[in-house]
Amino acid sequence: MSKEIELSQDDLSGVLKTDGLTVLRFSAPWCGPCRMLAPVLETIASNRDDVAFVKVDCDEYKDVPSKYGVRSIPYIAIVKADGTLVEDMVGANSEANINKLIDKALASQG
């Protein structure tokens, strides 16, 4: 079972899954919708081992959100090992919608 980890450095390459996809959750402690989404992503992360999960604090790591053009949070980006964006989603969403997005991203990878 996978678990969501928190970005602890400005260099994302150290936390991206090398042989698959990584789900990046961009959020901030002051963001109400981000706090609502947190337990949903934690549940998804605990039930899936086909992708990695990383939480990115937008206040602490300002360069990472700008790399993905994050303009609103919460923002979910599904990326390849090289950091290329595969799928994304803005706002607090349901577990079902997020799982569909992950499944779509995985299917697009072949």
BELGI-V869156 format. One record per pair of residues at least 4 apart in sequence whose ideal C-beta (glycine too) atoms are under 6 Angstrom apart, sorted by sequence separation. I is the first residue (numbers start at 0). J is the second residue. D is the distance in whole Angstrom. If there is no record, write none. Layout:
BEGIN
i:j:d
I:J:D
I:J:D
END
This chain:
BEGIN
i:j:d
11:15:6
26:30:6
36:40:6
43:47:6
78:82:5
79:83:5
88:92:6
92:96:4
16:21:5
55:60:6
64:69:4
69:74:5
92:97:5
15:21:5
78:84:6
26:33:4
57:64:5
44:52:4
55:63:5
76:84:6
77:85:5
67:76:5
77:86:4
76:87:5
88:100:5
75:88:4
86:100:5
57:72:6
74:89:5
24:40:5
71:89:5
73:91:6
86:104:4
85:104:5
77:104:4
22:50:5
20:50:5
21:51:4
22:52:5
23:53:5
24:54:5
25:55:5
27:57:5
27:58:5
21:53:6
23:55:6
25:57:5
16:51:4
36:73:5
3:41:6
14:53:5
25:64:5
33:72:6
33:73:4
3:44:4
32:73:6
2:44:6
30:72:5
1:44:5
25:69:5
0:45:6
27:72:6
1:47:5
26:72:5
1:48:5
6:53:6
25:72:5
26:73:5
0:48:6
3:52:4
4:53:6
5:54:5
6:55:5
25:74:4
1:52:6
3:54:6
9:60:6
24:75:6
50:101:6
11:63:6
9:62:6
23:76:4
6:60:6
43:97:6
22:77:5
36:91:4
39:94:5
35:91:5
20:77:5
21:78:5
32:91:4
17:80:5
15:80:5
20:104:6
END
